[in-house]
Amino acid sequence: MKALIVCTSVSHGNTRRIADAMGQALRAEVVEPEQVDVERLSGFDLVGFGSGVYLRRFHPRLRRFVRALPAGGRGRAFVFATSGLPGVRFQPLERALGQKGLQVDGTFSCRAFDTFLPFRLVGGLNKGLPGPADLERAHAFAEGLAGSPAKA
């Protein structure tokens, strides 16, 4: 199986650490949205899309990348996120990927160090996260995707 992970990680490298754990499980390259041509994605069996969550939304660079995907694509996808607070809303990105023709086979999220105001005033939330257990969960999640056939 040929996989690729498209990841935007800008604040503390939290999302990149999760993406790297998933990439290891999938033997997948991890790239920033600007590092891959949207037309190239058709050559992959599975593509992951992830970023940190900012004001309950995925990073604008990742959202722009998904909007730029050609319609009528085929293949499997997954979505992942890191966030300071619980309640990641995956549906908007899942819907956008589905409209492009990609089948979203799963989502993953974990808490991560967050210094967005007002959290910065108290030294941030979730210091030390994602931790080893989160990285193991991310690895296991990706292994599960690698071992599961495309949904009908």
mmCIF file of the C-alpha atoms, coordinates in Angstrom:
data_MODEL
# 
_entry.id   MODEL 
# 
loop_
_atom_site.group_PDB 
_atom_site.id 
_atom_site.type_symbol 
_atom_site.label_atom_id 
_atom_site.label_alt_id 
_atom_site.label_comp_id 
_atom_site.label_asym_id 
_atom_site.label_entity_id 
_atom_site.label_seq_id 
_atom_site.pdbx_PDB_ins_code 
_atom_site.Cartn_x 
_atom_site.Cartn_y 
_atom_site.Cartn_z 
_atom_site.occupancy 
_atom_site.B_iso_or_equiv 
_atom_site.pdbx_formal_charge 
_atom_site.auth_seq_id 
_atom_site.auth_comp_id 
_atom_site.auth_asym_id 
_atom_site.auth_atom_id 
_atom_site.pdbx_PDB_model_num 
ATOM 1   C CA . MET A 1 1   ? 0.000   0.000  0.000  1.00 0.00 ? 1   MET A CA 1 
ATOM 2   C CA . LYS A 1 2   ? 1.304   3.428  -0.930 1.00 0.00 ? 2   LYS A CA 1 
ATOM 3   C CA . ALA A 1 3   ? 0.460   6.145  1.620  1.00 0.00 ? 3   ALA A CA 1 
ATOM 4   C CA . LEU A 1 4   ? 1.143   9.850  2.107  1.00 0.00 ? 4   LEU A CA 1 
ATOM 5   C CA . ILE A 1 5   ? 0.445   12.163 5.038  1.00 0.00 ? 5   ILE A CA 1 
ATOM 6   C CA . VAL A 1 6   ? -0.249  15.859 4.487  1.00 0.00 ? 6   VAL A CA 1 
ATOM 7   C CA . CYS A 1 7   ? 0.313   17.707 7.751  1.00 0.00 ? 7   CYS A CA 1 
ATOM 8   C CA . THR A 1 8   ? 0.318   21.311 8.918  1.00 0.00 ? 8   THR A CA 1 
ATOM 9   C CA . SER A 1 9   ? 2.081   21.704 12.265 1.00 0.00 ? 9   SER A CA 1 
ATOM 10  C CA . VAL A 1 10  ? 2.941   25.259 13.223 1.00 0.00 ? 10  VAL A CA 1 
ATOM 11  C CA . SER A 1 11  ? 2.942   25.952 16.970 1.00 0.00 ? 11  SER A CA 1 
ATOM 12  C CA . HIS A 1 12  ? 4.896   23.352 18.941 1.00 0.00 ? 12  HIS A CA 1 
ATOM 13  C CA . GLY A 1 13  ? 5.367   20.455 16.504 1.00 0.00 ? 13  GLY A CA 1 
ATOM 14  C CA . ASN A 1 14  ? 2.614   18.455 18.207 1.00 0.00 ? 14  ASN A CA 1 
ATOM 15  C CA . THR A 1 15  ? 0.799   17.462 15.043 1.00 0.00 ? 15  THR A CA 1 
ATOM 16  C CA . ARG A 1 16  ? 4.036   16.615 13.245 1.00 0.00 ? 16  ARG A CA 1 
ATOM 17  C CA . ARG A 1 17  ? 4.966   14.189 16.028 1.00 0.00 ? 17  ARG A CA 1 
ATOM 18  C CA . ILE A 1 18  ? 1.614   12.425 15.609 1.00 0.00 ? 18  ILE A CA 1 
ATOM 19  C CA . ALA A 1 19  ? 2.015   12.447 11.812 1.00 0.00 ? 19  ALA A CA 1 
ATOM 20  C CA . ASP A 1 20  ? 5.505   10.951 12.102 1.00 0.00 ? 20  ASP A CA 1 
ATOM 21  C CA . ALA A 1 21  ? 4.192   8.119  14.309 1.00 0.00 ? 21  ALA A CA 1 
ATOM 22  C CA . MET A 1 22  ? 1.476   7.403  11.750 1.00 0.00 ? 22  MET A CA 1 
ATOM 23  C CA . GLY A 1 23  ? 3.962   7.703  8.899  1.00 0.00 ? 23  GLY A CA 1 
ATOM 24  C CA . GLN A 1 24  ? 6.209   5.129  10.520 1.00 0.00 ? 24  GLN A CA 1 
ATOM 25  C CA . ALA A 1 25  ? 3.325   2.668  10.764 1.00 0.00 ? 25  ALA A CA 1 
ATOM 26  C CA . LEU A 1 26  ? 2.287   3.288  7.155  1.00 0.00 ? 26  LEU A CA 1 
ATOM 27  C CA . ARG A 1 27  ? 5.797   3.681  5.740  1.00 0.00 ? 27  ARG A CA 1 
ATOM 28  C CA . ALA A 1 28  ? 4.515   7.017  4.471  1.00 0.00 ? 28  ALA A CA 1 
ATOM 29  C CA . GLU A 1 29  ? 6.238   10.294 3.755  1.00 0.00 ? 29  GLU A CA 1 
ATOM 30  C CA . VAL A 1 30  ? 4.959   13.238 5.809  1.00 0.00 ? 30  VAL A CA 1 
ATOM 31  C CA . VAL A 1 31  ? 4.728   16.499 3.859  1.00 0.00 ? 31  VAL A CA 1 
ATOM 32  C CA . GLU A 1 32  ? 3.440   20.041 4.274  1.00 0.00 ? 32  GLU A CA 1 
ATOM 33  C CA . PRO A 1 33  ? 0.591   21.012 1.913  1.00 0.00 ? 33  PRO A CA 1 
ATOM 34  C CA . GLU A 1 34  ? 2.944   23.218 -0.103 1.00 0.00 ? 34  GLU A CA 1 
ATOM 35  C CA . GLN A 1 35  ? 5.330   20.302 -0.686 1.00 0.00 ? 35  GLN A CA 1 
ATOM 36  C CA . VAL A 1 36  ? 2.974   18.188 -2.769 1.00 0.00 ? 36  VAL A CA 1 
ATOM 37  C CA . ASP A 1 37  ? 1.114   18.781 -6.006 1.00 0.00 ? 37  ASP A CA 1 
ATOM 38  C CA . VAL A 1 38  ? -2.585  17.965 -5.599 1.00 0.00 ? 38  VAL A CA 1 
ATOM 39  C CA . GLU A 1 39  ? -2.479  15.973 -8.847 1.00 0.00 ? 39  GLU A CA 1 
ATOM 40  C CA . ARG A 1 40  ? 0.153   13.669 -7.297 1.00 0.00 ? 40  ARG A CA 1 
ATOM 41  C CA . LEU A 1 41  ? -2.311  12.399 -4.673 1.00 0.00 ? 41  LEU A CA 1 
ATOM 42  C CA . SER A 1 42  ? -4.033  10.123 -7.158 1.00 0.00 ? 42  SER A CA 1 
ATOM 43  C CA . GLY A 1 43  ? -0.944  7.897  -7.031 1.00 0.00 ? 43  GLY A CA 1 
ATOM 44  C CA . PHE A 1 44  ? -1.555  6.976  -3.393 1.00 0.00 ? 44  PHE A CA 1 
ATOM 45  C CA . ASP A 1 45  ? -3.836  4.318  -1.935 1.00 0.00 ? 45  ASP A CA 1 
ATOM 46  C CA . LEU A 1 46  ? -4.251  6.188  1.362  1.00 0.00 ? 46  LEU A CA 1 
ATOM 47  C CA . VAL A 1 47  ? -3.742  9.868  2.210  1.00 0.00 ? 47  VAL A CA 1 
ATOM 48  C CA . GLY A 1 48  ? -3.836  11.360 5.688  1.00 0.00 ? 48  GLY A CA 1 
ATOM 49  C CA . PHE A 1 49  ? -4.785  14.988 6.310  1.00 0.00 ? 49  PHE A CA 1 
ATOM 50  C CA . GLY A 1 50  ? -3.983  16.602 9.648  1.00 0.00 ? 50  GLY A CA 1 
ATOM 51  C CA . SER A 1 51  ? -3.312  19.792 11.544 1.00 0.00 ? 51  SER A CA 1 
ATOM 52  C CA . GLY A 1 52  ? -3.643  21.405 14.892 1.00 0.00 ? 52  GLY A CA 1 
ATOM 53  C CA . VAL A 1 53  ? -7.038  22.850 15.723 1.00 0.00 ? 53  VAL A CA 1 
ATOM 54  C CA . TYR A 1 54  ? -7.340  26.634 15.927 1.00 0.00 ? 54  TYR A CA 1 
ATOM 55  C CA . LEU A 1 55  ? -10.572 28.108 17.235 1.00 0.00 ? 55  LEU A CA 1 
ATOM 56  C CA . ARG A 1 56  ? -12.295 24.747 16.541 1.00 0.00 ? 56  ARG A CA 1 
ATOM 57  C CA . ARG A 1 57  ? -11.112 24.638 12.911 1.00 0.00 ? 57  ARG A CA 1 
ATOM 58  C CA . PHE A 1 58  ? -8.343  22.895 11.039 1.00 0.00 ? 58  PHE A CA 1 
ATOM 59  C CA . HIS A 1 59  ? -5.439  25.097 9.990  1.00 0.00 ? 59  HIS A CA 1 
ATOM 60  C CA . PRO A 1 60  ? -6.239  27.371 6.985  1.00 0.00 ? 60  PRO A CA 1 
ATOM 61  C CA . ARG A 1 61  ? -3.318  25.981 4.938  1.00 0.00 ? 61  ARG A CA 1 
ATOM 62  C CA . LEU A 1 62  ? -4.743  22.460 5.187  1.00 0.00 ? 62  LEU A CA 1 
ATOM 63  C CA . ARG A 1 63  ? -8.271  23.640 4.388  1.00 0.00 ? 63  ARG A CA 1 
ATOM 64  C CA . ARG A 1 64  ? -6.999  25.526 1.300  1.00 0.00 ? 64  ARG A CA 1 
ATOM 65  C CA . PHE A 1 65  ? -5.123  22.423 0.176  1.00 0.00 ? 65  PHE A CA 1 
ATOM 66  C CA . VAL A 1 66  ? -8.256  20.271 0.443  1.00 0.00 ? 66  VAL A CA 1 
ATOM 67  C CA . ARG A 1 67  ? -10.296 22.877 -1.461 1.00 0.00 ? 67  ARG A CA 1 
ATOM 68  C CA . ALA A 1 68  ? -7.664  22.762 -4.245 1.00 0.00 ? 68  ALA A CA 1 
ATOM 69  C CA . LEU A 1 69  ? -8.002  18.989 -4.704 1.00 0.00 ? 69  LEU A CA 1 
ATOM 70  C CA . PRO A 1 70  ? -9.502  18.050 -8.054 1.00 0.00 ? 70  PRO A CA 1 
ATOM 71  C CA . ALA A 1 71  ? -13.065 16.771 -8.000 1.00 0.00 ? 71  ALA A CA 1 
ATOM 72  C CA . GLY A 1 72  ? -13.695 13.167 -8.945 1.00 0.00 ? 72  GLY A CA 1 
ATOM 73  C CA . GLY A 1 73  ? -10.720 11.779 -7.068 1.00 0.00 ? 73  GLY A CA 1 
ATOM 74  C CA . ARG A 1 74  ? -10.665 8.237  -5.824 1.00 0.00 ? 74  ARG A CA 1 
ATOM 75  C CA . GLY A 1 75  ? -9.001  6.572  -2.911 1.00 0.00 ? 75  GLY A CA 1 
ATOM 76  C CA . ARG A 1 76  ? -8.987  6.352  0.841  1.00 0.00 ? 76  ARG A CA 1 
ATOM 77  C CA . ALA A 1 77  ? -8.250  9.107  3.320  1.00 0.00 ? 77  ALA A CA 1 
ATOM 78  C CA . PHE A 1 78  ? -8.073  9.706  7.037  1.00 0.00 ? 78  PHE A CA 1 
ATOM 79  C CA . VAL A 1 79  ? -8.128  12.859 9.125  1.00 0.00 ? 79  VAL A CA 1 
ATOM 80  C CA . PHE A 1 80  ? -6.233  13.609 12.327 1.00 0.00 ? 80  PHE A CA 1 
ATOM 81  C CA . ALA A 1 81  ? -5.794  16.524 14.684 1.00 0.00 ? 81  ALA A CA 1 
ATOM 82  C CA . THR A 1 82  ? -4.148  17.727 17.847 1.00 0.00 ? 82  THR A CA 1 
ATOM 83  C CA . SER A 1 83  ? -5.896  20.230 20.061 1.00 0.00 ? 83  SER A CA 1 
ATOM 84  C CA . GLY A 1 84  ? -5.703  21.895 23.428 1.00 0.00 ? 84  GLY A CA 1 
ATOM 85  C CA . LEU A 1 85  ? -9.351  21.288 24.160 1.00 0.00 ? 85  LEU A CA 1 
ATOM 86  C CA . PRO A 1 86  ? -11.646 18.311 23.511 1.00 0.00 ? 86  PRO A CA 1 
ATOM 87  C CA . GLY A 1 87  ? -14.344 18.300 20.874 1.00 0.00 ? 87  GLY A CA 1 
ATOM 88  C CA . VAL A 1 88  ? -12.531 18.289 17.532 1.00 0.00 ? 88  VAL A CA 1 
ATOM 89  C CA . ARG A 1 89  ? -15.052 18.804 14.725 1.00 0.00 ? 89  ARG A CA 1 
ATOM 90  C CA . PHE A 1 90  ? -13.974 16.480 11.925 1.00 0.00 ? 90  PHE A CA 1 
ATOM 91  C CA . GLN A 1 91  ? -17.177 16.730 9.870  1.00 0.00 ? 91  GLN A CA 1 
ATOM 92  C CA . PRO A 1 92  ? -16.297 19.852 7.818  1.00 0.00 ? 92  PRO A CA 1 
ATOM 93  C CA . LEU A 1 93  ? -13.013 18.386 6.584  1.00 0.00 ? 93  LEU A CA 1 
ATOM 94  C CA . GLU A 1 94  ? -14.515 14.915 6.123  1.00 0.00 ? 94  GLU A CA 1 
ATOM 95  C CA . ARG A 1 95  ? -17.332 16.436 4.074  1.00 0.00 ? 95  ARG A CA 1 
ATOM 96  C CA . ALA A 1 96  ? -14.882 18.445 1.931  1.00 0.00 ? 96  ALA A CA 1 
ATOM 97  C CA . LEU A 1 97  ? -12.800 15.326 1.230  1.00 0.00 ? 97  LEU A CA 1 
ATOM 98  C CA . GLY A 1 98  ? -15.929 13.320 0.407  1.00 0.00 ? 98  GLY A CA 1 
ATOM 99  C CA . GLN A 1 99  ? -17.020 16.008 -2.057 1.00 0.00 ? 99  GLN A CA 1 
ATOM 100 C CA . LYS A 1 100 ? -13.660 15.560 -3.783 1.00 0.00 ? 100 LYS A CA 1 
ATOM 101 C CA . GLY A 1 101 ? -14.333 11.826 -4.109 1.00 0.00 ? 101 GLY A CA 1 
ATOM 102 C CA . LEU A 1 102 ? -12.171 10.534 -1.269 1.00 0.00 ? 102 LEU A CA 1 
ATOM 103 C CA . GLN A 1 103 ? -13.513 7.955  1.145  1.00 0.00 ? 103 GLN A CA 1 
ATOM 104 C CA . VAL A 1 104 ? -12.661 8.908  4.736  1.00 0.00 ? 104 VAL A CA 1 
ATOM 105 C CA . ASP A 1 105 ? -11.925 5.695  6.620  1.00 0.00 ? 105 ASP A CA 1 
ATOM 106 C CA . GLY A 1 106 ? -11.212 7.121  10.051 1.00 0.00 ? 106 GLY A CA 1 
ATOM 107 C CA . THR A 1 107 ? -10.326 10.010 12.315 1.00 0.00 ? 107 THR A CA 1 
ATOM 108 C CA . PHE A 1 108 ? -7.856  10.412 15.146 1.00 0.00 ? 108 PHE A CA 1 
ATOM 109 C CA . SER A 1 109 ? -7.325  13.153 17.694 1.00 0.00 ? 109 SER A CA 1 
ATOM 110 C CA . CYS A 1 110 ? -5.393  13.708 20.864 1.00 0.00 ? 110 CYS A CA 1 
ATOM 111 C CA . ARG A 1 111 ? -4.796  16.520 23.291 1.00 0.00 ? 111 ARG A CA 1 
ATOM 112 C CA . ALA A 1 112 ? -1.623  18.559 22.885 1.00 0.00 ? 112 ALA A CA 1 
ATOM 113 C CA . PHE A 1 113 ? 0.303   21.418 24.418 1.00 0.00 ? 113 PHE A CA 1 
ATOM 114 C CA . ASP A 1 114 ? -1.561  24.653 23.702 1.00 0.00 ? 114 ASP A CA 1 
ATOM 115 C CA . THR A 1 115 ? -0.385  28.208 24.344 1.00 0.00 ? 115 THR A CA 1 
ATOM 116 C CA . PHE A 1 116 ? -3.146  30.069 22.548 1.00 0.00 ? 116 PHE A CA 1 
ATOM 117 C CA . LEU A 1 117 ? -4.366  33.090 24.490 1.00 0.00 ? 117 LEU A CA 1 
ATOM 118 C CA . PRO A 1 118 ? -5.600  33.046 27.257 1.00 0.00 ? 118 PRO A CA 1 
ATOM 119 C CA . PHE A 1 119 ? -3.817  29.738 27.971 1.00 0.00 ? 119 PHE A CA 1 
ATOM 120 C CA . ARG A 1 120 ? -0.451  31.413 27.388 1.00 0.00 ? 120 ARG A CA 1 
ATOM 121 C CA . LEU A 1 121 ? -1.062  33.552 30.482 1.00 0.00 ? 121 LEU A CA 1 
ATOM 122 C CA . VAL A 1 122 ? -0.971  30.445 32.688 1.00 0.00 ? 122 VAL A CA 1 
ATOM 123 C CA . GLY A 1 123 ? 1.894   28.693 30.877 1.00 0.00 ? 123 GLY A CA 1 
ATOM 124 C CA . GLY A 1 124 ? -0.293  26.730 28.492 1.00 0.00 ? 124 GLY A CA 1 
ATOM 125 C CA . LEU A 1 125 ? -2.486  23.640 28.669 1.00 0.00 ? 125 LEU A CA 1 
ATOM 126 C CA . ASN A 1 126 ? -1.524  19.986 28.373 1.00 0.00 ? 126 ASN A CA 1 
ATOM 127 C CA . LYS A 1 127 ? 2.202   20.336 28.980 1.00 0.00 ? 127 LYS A CA 1 
ATOM 128 C CA . GLY A 1 128 ? 4.063   17.246 27.824 1.00 0.00 ? 128 GLY A CA 1 
ATOM 129 C CA . LEU A 1 129 ? 1.380   16.177 25.359 1.00 0.00 ? 129 LEU A CA 1 
ATOM 130 C CA . PRO A 1 130 ? 1.231   14.420 23.053 1.00 0.00 ? 130 PRO A CA 1 
ATOM 131 C CA . GLY A 1 131 ? 3.020   11.890 25.191 1.00 0.00 ? 131 GLY A CA 1 
ATOM 132 C CA . PRO A 1 132 ? 4.285   8.374  24.532 1.00 0.00 ? 132 PRO A CA 1 
ATOM 133 C CA . ALA A 1 133 ? 0.810   6.861  24.976 1.00 0.00 ? 133 ALA A CA 1 
ATOM 134 C CA . ASP A 1 134 ? -0.630  9.278  22.366 1.00 0.00 ? 134 ASP A CA 1 
ATOM 135 C CA . LEU A 1 135 ? 2.142   8.409  19.906 1.00 0.00 ? 135 LEU A CA 1 
ATOM 136 C CA . GLU A 1 136 ? 1.476   4.699  20.447 1.00 0.00 ? 136 GLU A CA 1 
ATOM 137 C CA . ARG A 1 137 ? -2.264  5.241  19.857 1.00 0.00 ? 137 ARG A CA 1 
ATOM 138 C CA . ALA A 1 138 ? -1.488  7.157  16.647 1.00 0.00 ? 138 ALA A CA 1 
ATOM 139 C CA . HIS A 1 139 ? 0.798   4.362  15.456 1.00 0.00 ? 139 HIS A CA 1 
ATOM 140 C CA . ALA A 1 140 ? -1.839  1.727  16.235 1.00 0.00 ? 140 ALA A CA 1 
ATOM 141 C CA . PHE A 1 141 ? -4.555  3.776  14.505 1.00 0.00 ? 141 PHE A CA 1 
ATOM 142 C CA . ALA A 1 142 ? -2.441  3.943  11.333 1.00 0.00 ? 142 ALA A CA 1 
ATOM 143 C CA . GLU A 1 143 ? -1.627  0.243  11.493 1.00 0.00 ? 143 GLU A CA 1 
ATOM 144 C CA . GLY A 1 144 ? -5.374  -0.410 11.646 1.00 0.00 ? 144 GLY A CA 1 
ATOM 145 C CA . LEU A 1 145 ? -5.892  1.658  8.508  1.00 0.00 ? 145 LEU A CA 1 
ATOM 146 C CA . ALA A 1 146 ? -3.113  -0.183 6.722  1.00 0.00 ? 146 ALA A CA 1 
ATOM 147 C CA . GLY A 1 147 ? -4.681  -3.519 7.586  1.00 0.00 ? 147 GLY A CA 1 
ATOM 148 C CA . SER A 1 148 ? -8.240  -2.625 6.659  1.00 0.00 ? 148 SER A CA 1 
ATOM 149 C CA . PRO A 1 149 ? -9.544  -2.898 3.111  1.00 0.00 ? 149 PRO A CA 1 
ATOM 150 C CA . ALA A 1 150 ? -11.382 -0.009 1.495  1.00 0.00 ? 150 ALA A CA 1 
ATOM 151 C CA . LYS A 1 151 ? -15.000 0.271  2.612  1.00 0.00 ? 151 LYS A CA 1 
ATOM 152 C CA . ALA A 1 152 ? -17.651 -0.584 0.076  1.00 0.00 ? 152 ALA A CA 1 
# 
